[in-house]
Amino acid sequence: MEVAVCCDCLENIGGGEYDALVLAQEFDADVFTPNYKPDATFPEFKDLEVHETFDFDLPASKGYALRKMMHSVGFMREDFSGYDALISIGMWAHFASIGDGADEHYHYDLSPNRGLYDLYDEILERQCPWQTPTYKVWASYWKECDQSAVDSCDYIISQSETVSERIKKYHNREPDALIYPPVDLDRFSPSDDKEDYWIMVTRIMKEKRIELALDVLEKLPVSEKLVVCGGAPDYYRDWEEAVIDRMGGMKNVDYRGRVEDEELAELYAQAKGSLHLGINEDFGLGPPESSASNTPALAVKEGGFRETVDHEENGVLVEEPYLEELKKAIEAWDMYNFDDDLVKYAEKYSADRFRREWRELIEDAG
């Protein structure tokens, strides 16, 4: 069976990139993406056949929406007619369904485009006054294009219950299957030896609520320390610099930026808890990664965190008002009686399970 995998980009080490890697390895697939930076993403991609689709030569920090639209056009222009199956991953790669397609197109929907749907109002508020009308016009037009691409997919596979509800709400379509994403359990080493700090692993984006974490830390004694790992997309560079400056001025916050796997595994394993604050996260790999490290998670009770955190078992879920409730949870952390074996909460998201479910799906459909 000839399989192609399309993904939005390969220029980071993230969840979508890992999904693409596992699927490409499982099906010995060719990979198509508009952005491939071999030294910035998983090195295993170097052992695969990676094809770069059409890329619009514009800095990522400028014209983000235009650049992504042109990436979508690039996917449409590719000829996939020689493949038995095409798997697209992300918010733009499903436009491959509109061109010369494979026999069957499976779209792994990480989420309907959040800038068009559930985060539309929030992102609209961030625009400069002169950008607001342009954004409204673009969003209205691109929603129609996006819906057309979704309608052209033979199968829609959701990555979480949260995303399934969005697909029903915004695309008026029932997902054909739900397959939770994989967690690379081998990257993490569980430990019972904990140090007195929290860890937050996240891209430095407004949607991740890093500023909320800093607000909470400012209300706690300086003995409550937070280690922050992660960088920011280019289009958030100015905002990221302001947040990094703020972290630099806080005695109880240690910003590490992007860290290597070995250091990340050690930080996760030795932390007393991990923080997860993203706005209605699609799935949120953080809590399973934390469980794989035998570290309980503290998360807001929304989005995918409601699926990956079992309250007072492998972590704690807090409701609004978040600032006050997070502070209370941190102050009471030593009083919680978490499960002695947190790793089992991560094992249900294993890469082996992910491979098996995808292979069964495609073989049954064929």
Summary of the structure (lengths in Angstrom):
residues: 366
radius of gyration: 20.4
end to end distance: 10.3
largest distance: 61.5
contacts: 1239
relative contact order: 0.11
helix: 44%
strand: 17%
